[in-house]
Amino acid sequence: MVVNSPAPSRPAAARRLLVVLLAVLVGVGAWTVSGTSGASVPSVAPPVPKAHCGPGSLPETSTQGRVPARDYASGRAARGYRCNTAQVGHQGSSGGFKTLRYTDAQGHTCAFYDSTLTVPRDVVSNILSGDGLGVVVLDMTNPAKPRKTANLVSVGMLSPHESLLVNARRGLLVGVMGTAVTAPGILDVYDVKNDCRHPKLLSTSLEGILGHESGFSPDGKTYYVAGILGTLTAVDLTNPRRPKRIFAQTGVVYHGLRLSSDGRTMYVANVGQPSPGGITGGGLRILDVSQIQERRASPKVKVLSTMTWHGVSIPQVAEPFTRNGHQYVLEVDEFVDLFGFKGLLNVVHSPVGAARIIDVDDPRHPRVVSDIRLKVHQPDQRGGAQLQDPMAWFPAQGYAAHYCGMPTRNNPKIAGCSMILSGLRLFDIRDVRHPKEVGYFNKPKTALDKLALIPAIGGYAMSQPAWDVRRNSVWYTDTNSGFYVVRLTNGVQKLLH
């Protein structure tokens, strides 16, 4: 089935169809879309300061983060938008949720990325274009000319959704096929340490249990799976050829799972708790998983704290980092608040969570110290003309966030966030209380040239970015247009070092 791109003035029936498809294509179909994932929103933080664009930039023409409809009509959008960045390389015409970087024992550097949001989206177009299916493997010897060396099409890798992770210490690439339409959780483990250009399948198992998102202990011995139907699973990968489930919990709706350096504390993007009204109370949950890390018999997981914040949408992931000896997480919310969504097109009144920095020095009492938002995310901007921008009205795309990442956990100076229609955004986070934007890169699609269930128009930056510090570059994928190598310029690259 192909849905033609609806202009904002098309009949509401076309929009209703796409919102129904959202449940399947983005993987939230198993969750009740009612209630709220957080408190009411009396106010939200202001946007971060706008980037100052230096020589060679091609800046945005409107509000921070916006690609206005007039730029599509004039042809300006087709040129893209860049601020203190430059495109170095490009590959393919699709992408997904993760962009990963790894250097193997022989010195080969590879990129891994999932090629579709979820099967069946992009399947036909990927075959016709030559992109292929599953997880794409690129030889990055020459970043200006990424060379595809493999497509991983074992069952678990056909649509790993947000679960794809690589563990650098052990050289393991792992993913789980288990979205709302691809359950159960088929877990695939690949060896990439010997030759990342040609990963070797070590095992395929059903240990994942309804996968959706995931986490990896830093030692590479425990892979955690957050299940779409409300499960948390821990899988022992001490022997990656024989994965073994060692913990399973139901009744929780978790998203990204990130762990402390010792693997004993888990920072959970907590979508919320099932209740008669839907899912409520989304935010950050901090768990003590030390008994799993220690491999105790019948391990217990203890909740240390649960918090929320004004304007929460759907918590996606909370990446831990340190600053001057203090512990923080960079948390990002995806989309608008779909669980408080009232009416098919009521995006104006559904909060955009965007991102924030949270102090977790005391894991029992975490606290938000700053927010990372663009002006397009602000409630007073989201109606009127902005809502008429291509795909701005669609709650699974729109002006919202999806993933953030940093080049290091130890005193990072910069963060990169995929902010969907606004593309890849770069932020100076040296002052954790006052982050500021320092650059961006956005290549929106302006014409339909491939088959997809969701019209492939506009930016669709969804992926966690990867960093090539030596070459002053960041990698990410745009679901609508492929894999990008982007170099930082005009002094912004100094934040990588």
C-alpha positions in Angstrom: 0.0 0.0 0.0 1.3 3.5 -0.9 -0.2 6.6 0.5 0.4 9.7 -1.6 1.7 12.8 0.2 -1.2 14.7 1.6 -0.9 18.5 1.5 -2.2 20.2 4.7 -5.5 21.0 2.9 -6.2 17.4 1.9 -9.3 15.7 3.5 -9.0 14.8 7.1 -9.6 11.2 6.2 -6.1 10.8 4.7 -4.7 12.2 7.9 -6.7 9.8 10.0 -5.4 6.9 8.0 -1.8 7.9 8.6 -2.4 8.4 12.3 -3.8 4.8 12.5 -0.7 3.6 10.6 1.4 5.3 13.3 0.5 2.5 15.7 2.1 -0.1 13.5 4.9 1.8 11.8 6.5 3.4 14.8 5.9 0.5 17.2 3.5 2.0 19.8 0.5 0.1 18.6 0.5 -2.2 21.6 0.2 0.7 24.0 -3.2 2.2 24.9 -3.3 5.7 23.5 -5.2 7.4 26.2 -4.4 9.1 29.5 -1.2 11.1 29.9 2.4 10.2 30.3 3.1 13.1 32.7 1.6 16.0 34.6 -0.3 18.9 33.0 1.9 21.4 31.4 1.6 24.9 32.9 4.8 26.0 31.3 7.9 24.8 29.6 11.5 25.9 29.5 12.6 28.4 26.9 14.6 27.3 23.8 18.3 27.1 23.9 20.2 30.1 22.3 20.3 29.9 18.5 23.5 28.9 16.8 25.7 31.6 15.2 26.5 30.3 11.7 30.0 30.9 10.2 31.4 30.9 6.7 30.1 28.1 4.4 26.8 27.8 6.2 23.4 27.7 4.5 21.2 28.8 7.4 17.6 28.2 8.1 15.2 30.9 6.8 12.7 30.9 9.6 12.3 30.0 13.3 15.0 27.9 14.9 14.5 24.3 13.6 11.7 25.1 11.1 11.5 24.3 7.4 8.6 26.4 6.3 6.2 25.4 3.5 7.3 28.5 1.5 10.8 26.9 1.2 9.4 23.9 -0.4 7.4 26.0 -2.9 10.4 28.2 -3.8 12.9 25.3 -4.0 15.0 26.6 -1.1 14.4 23.4 1.0 15.9 21.2 -1.7 19.3 22.9 -1.0 19.2 21.8 2.6 20.3 23.7 5.7 23.6 23.7 7.4 25.2 25.7 10.1 28.9 25.2 11.0 28.7 21.8 9.2 29.6 20.4 5.8 28.6 17.2 4.1 31.5 14.8 3.6 29.8 11.6 2.5 26.4 10.1 1.8 25.1 6.5 1.2 21.7 5.0 0.4 18.2 6.4 0.6 16.8 5.2 3.9 17.7 4.9 7.5 16.3 4.0 10.9 16.9 4.4 14.6 20.6 3.7 15.2 23.9 4.8 13.6 26.8 2.9 15.2 30.6 3.1 14.8 33.1 0.4 15.5 36.8 -0.2 14.8 37.8 -3.9 14.7 41.0 -5.7 15.8 42.5 -5.2 12.3 41.9 -1.5 12.3 38.9 -1.4 10.0 36.3 1.1 10.9 32.7 0.3 10.1 29.3 1.9 10.3 26.1 -0.1 11.1 22.6 1.2 10.7 19.1 -0.2 10.4 17.5 0.5 7.0 13.9 1.0 7.9 11.8 2.2 10.8 9.9 -1.1 10.8 9.0 -3.8 8.4 7.2 -3.4 6.0 8.1 0.3 5.6 10.7 0.9 2.8 11.0 -2.8 1.9 10.0 -2.4 -1.7 11.9 0.9 -2.2 15.0 -0.5 -0.5 15.1 -3.5 -2.8 14.5 -1.3 -5.9 17.2 1.2 -4.9 19.8 -1.4 -4.1 19.9 -0.3 -0.4 18.9 -3.8 0.6 17.1 -4.9 3.7 18.0 -5.3 7.4 21.1 -3.8 9.0 23.5 -2.1 6.5 27.3 -2.5 7.1 29.6 0.2 5.6 33.4 0.2 5.3 34.4 3.7 6.4 38.0 3.6 5.3 37.2 6.6 3.1 34.4 8.6 4.8 33.8 10.6 1.6 32.8 7.3 -0.1 31.2 4.9 2.4 31.3 1.4 0.8 28.5 -1.1 1.6 30.0 -4.5 2.4 27.0 -6.4 3.8 23.3 -6.4 4.6 22.5 -8.4 7.7 19.2 -10.1 7.0 19.0 -12.7 9.7 15.5 -12.6 11.2 16.4 -10.5 14.2 18.2 -7.9 12.0 15.5 -7.5 9.4 13.8 -4.9 11.7 15.6 -4.5 15.0 13.7 -1.3 15.6 15.5 0.7 18.4 17.4 -2.3 19.9 20.5 -2.3 17.7 23.7 -1.9 19.8 27.4 -2.6 19.5 29.6 -3.4 22.5 33.1 -2.1 21.8 34.8 -4.1 24.5 33.7 -7.5 23.2 33.0 -6.7 19.6 29.4 -7.8 19.6 26.6 -6.4 17.5 23.2 -7.3 18.8 19.6 -6.6 17.8 16.1 -7.9 18.5 13.2 -8.2 16.0 10.2 -7.5 18.1 8.1 -4.5 17.3 4.3 -4.5 17.6 4.1 -6.3 14.2 7.2 -8.5 14.4 6.9 -10.2 17.8 8.2 -12.4 19.4 11.7 -11.0 20.3 14.1 -12.9 18.0 17.6 -11.9 19.3 20.6 -12.1 16.9 24.3 -11.8 18.1 27.1 -11.1 15.6 30.8 -11.0 16.0 32.4 -7.9 14.5 35.7 -7.8 16.3 37.7 -9.8 13.7 36.3 -8.1 10.6 33.6 -5.6 11.1 33.1 -5.3 7.3 31.7 -8.9 7.3 30.0 -9.6 10.6 29.7 -13.3 11.6 26.4 -14.5 13.0 27.0 -16.3 16.3 23.5 -17.1 17.5 19.8 -16.6 16.9 17.4 -17.2 19.8 14.0 -16.3 21.3 15.6 -14.9 24.4 14.7 -11.3 23.6 11.0 -11.5 24.6 9.0 -8.9 22.6 11.9 -6.5 21.9 11.7 -2.8 21.2 14.6 -1.0 22.8 17.6 -2.2 24.7 20.8 -1.7 26.8 24.2 -3.2 27.0 26.3 -3.6 30.2 29.7 -2.0 29.5 31.5 -5.3 30.0 29.4 -6.8 27.1 28.1 -9.7 29.1 24.5 -8.6 29.7 22.1 -7.4 27.0 18.9 -6.0 28.3 15.6 -5.9 26.3 12.7 -3.5 26.8 9.7 -5.2 25.4 6.9 -3.6 23.5 4.2 -5.3 25.6 5.6 -4.3 29.0 8.6 -6.5 29.7 12.2 -6.1 30.9 14.5 -9.0 30.1 18.2 -9.6 30.8 20.2 -12.0 28.6 23.5 -13.4 29.6 26.0 -13.2 26.6 29.0 -14.5 28.4 28.9 -17.2 25.7 27.4 -15.3 22.8 26.8 -18.5 20.9 24.4 -19.6 23.7 22.4 -16.6 25.0 20.7 -17.3 28.3 17.8 -15.4 29.8 18.6 -14.7 33.4 15.9 -12.2 34.4 12.4 -11.3 33.2 9.9 -8.8 34.5 6.4 -7.8 33.4 4.1 -4.9 34.1 6.6 -2.2 33.1 6.7 -0.1 29.9 10.3 0.9 29.4 12.2 2.4 26.5 16.0 2.9 26.3 18.1 1.2 29.0 21.5 2.7 29.7 23.9 1.6 32.4 26.6 3.0 34.6 30.2 2.2 33.9 30.2 -0.6 36.5 26.9 -2.1 35.1 25.2 -1.9 38.5 22.9 1.1 37.9 20.4 1.3 35.0 19.0 4.6 33.8 15.6 3.8 32.3 13.5 5.9 29.9 10.3 5.1 31.6 7.4 5.4 29.2 5.1 5.0 32.2 2.9 2.6 34.1 -0.1 0.7 32.6 -3.3 1.8 34.3 -7.0 1.8 33.5 -6.6 5.2 31.8 -3.7 4.1 29.6 0.0 4.8 30.4 0.8 7.4 33.0 3.8 8.8 34.9 6.5 8.8 32.1 10.0 10.1 32.9 13.3 8.7 34.3 13.5 5.6 36.5 16.8 4.6 38.1 17.2 0.9 38.9 19.7 -1.1 41.0 20.6 -4.1 38.7 23.6 -5.1 40.7 22.2 -8.6 41.4 22.0 -9.2 37.7 25.5 -7.9 37.1 26.7 -10.2 39.9 24.8 -13.2 38.5 23.0 -13.9 41.7 20.5 -16.7 41.6 16.9 -15.3 41.1 18.1 -11.7 41.0 16.0 -8.9 42.2 15.9 -5.4 40.6 15.3 -2.5 43.0 13.7 0.9 42.0 15.9 3.7 43.4 13.8 6.6 42.1 11.2 7.6 39.6 10.7 11.2 38.3 8.9 13.1 35.7 8.9 16.7 34.4 6.6 19.3 32.9 6.0 18.8 29.2 7.1 15.1 29.1 6.1 13.3 25.9 7.5 9.8 25.4 10.9 9.2 27.2 13.2 7.6 24.7 16.7 7.2 26.3 18.9 8.6 29.0 22.6 8.6 28.2 24.9 8.8 31.2 27.9 11.2 31.3 30.1 13.0 33.8 31.0 16.6 34.2 33.8 17.6 36.6 33.3 14.5 38.7 29.5 14.8 38.8 27.0 12.3 37.3 24.4 13.3 34.7 22.2 11.8 32.1 21.2 13.4 28.8 17.6 12.4 28.4 15.5 12.8 25.2 11.8 12.4 24.7 10.4 11.3 21.3 7.5 12.7 19.3 4.6 14.5 21.0 2.8 13.1 23.9 0.9 10.4 22.1 -0.6 9.0 25.3 -2.3 12.2 26.1 -3.3 12.7 22.4 -6.8 14.0 22.2 -8.1 14.1 18.6 -6.3 13.0 15.5 -4.7 16.3 14.7 -4.5 17.9 18.1 -0.7 18.2 18.0 -0.8 21.8 19.1 -1.9 20.7 22.6 0.2 17.6 22.9 3.6 18.5 24.5 6.9 18.0 22.8 9.3 16.8 25.4 12.6 17.4 23.5 15.6 16.9 25.7 17.1 17.7 29.1 20.1 17.2 31.4 19.4 15.5 34.7 21.7 15.4 37.7 21.9 11.9 39.0 24.7 12.3 41.6 22.1 11.1 44.1 20.3 8.3 42.3 17.5 8.4 44.8 16.8 12.1 44.1 17.5 13.0 40.5 16.8 16.5 39.3 16.5 18.3 36.0 19.2 21.0 35.7 18.4 22.3 32.1 16.4 21.7 29.0 17.4 21.4 25.4 14.7 22.7 23.1 14.4 24.5 19.8 12.0 27.3 19.2 9.8 25.1 17.0 9.1 22.9 20.0 7.5 25.7 22.0 3.7 25.6 22.6 3.2 29.1 21.2 4.9 28.1 17.9 3.1 24.9 17.1 -0.1 26.2 15.7 -0.9 28.5 12.8 1.5 28.6 9.9 4.0 26.2 11.4 1.4 23.5 11.5 1.0 23.9 7.7 4.6 22.9 7.0 4.9 19.5 5.2 4.4 16.6 7.7 4.5 19.0 10.7 1.0 17.8 11.6 1.9 14.1 11.7 2.6 13.0 15.3 5.1 10.3 14.3 7.2 12.9 12.4 6.7 16.6 13.0 8.8 19.0 15.0 10.0 16.9 17.8 13.0 14.9 19.0 14.1 11.3 18.9 17.7 10.4 19.9 20.6 12.2 21.4 24.2 11.0 21.8 27.7 12.2 22.9 31.2 11.3 21.7 32.3 10.2 25.1 30.9 9.7 28.6 33.8 11.5 30.3 33.3 15.2 30.2 31.8 15.5 26.8 31.7 19.1 25.4 29.1 18.5 22.6 25.9 16.5 22.1 24.1 15.7 18.9 20.4 15.1 18.7 18.2 13.9 15.8 15.2 16.2 15.9 13.2 14.7 13.1 11.9 17.5 10.8 14.7 19.8 12.1 17.5 17.3 11.2 20.7 16.8 13.2 21.2 19.5 15.9 24.5 20.1 17.8 24.7 21.5 21.3 27.5 22.8 23.5 26.9 21.1 26.9 30.0 22.2 28.7 27.8 24.3 31.0 25.2 21.7 31.9 22.9 24.4 33.2 23.0 26.5 30.1 23.4 24.4 26.9 23.4 26.2 23.6 23.0 25.3 20.0 26.2 25.5 17.9 25.3 23.9 14.6 22.9 21.8 12.5 22.6 19.8 9.3 19.2 19.1 7.6 18.5 17.6 4.2 14.7 17.4 3.9 13.2 15.4 1.1 11.2 17.7 -1.2 9.7 15.2 -3.7 8.2 11.7 -3.6 10.7 9.4 -5.3 10.2 6.1 -3.3 7.5 3.9 -2.1 6.7 4.1 1.6 3.6 3.7 3.7 4.4 7.1 5.3 5.0 9.7 2.6 8.7 10.3 2.4 8.6 14.1 2.5 10.6 16.4 4.8 13.4 15.6 7.2 13.0 12.3 9.1 16.1 12.3 11.4 15.5 9.6 13.9 18.8 7.9 14.5 21.2 8.0 17.4 24.4 9.7 16.0 27.9 8.2 16.0 31.1 10.2 16.2 34.4 10.1 14.3 36.4 12.4 16.6 39.7 12.1 14.7 38.0 13.4 11.5 35.9 16.0 13.3 32.7 14.3 12.1 29.4 13.0 13.1 27.4 10.2 11.4 23.6 9.9 11.3 20.8 8.6 9.1 17.7 10.3 7.8 14.9 7.8 7.3 13.9 9.5 4.1 17.3 10.0 2.5 20.0 7.8 3.9 23.3 7.8 5.8 25.4 11.1 6.2 28.9 11.9 7.2 28.9 15.5 8.4 32.1 17.4 9.3 32.0 20.1 12.0 33.4 23.5 11.0 34.0 27.1 12.1 35.5 26.1 15.4 32.7 23.8 16.5 35.0 20.8 15.8 37.1 21.9 18.8 34.2 20.6 21.1 35.1 17.1 20.0 38.6 17.3 21.6 
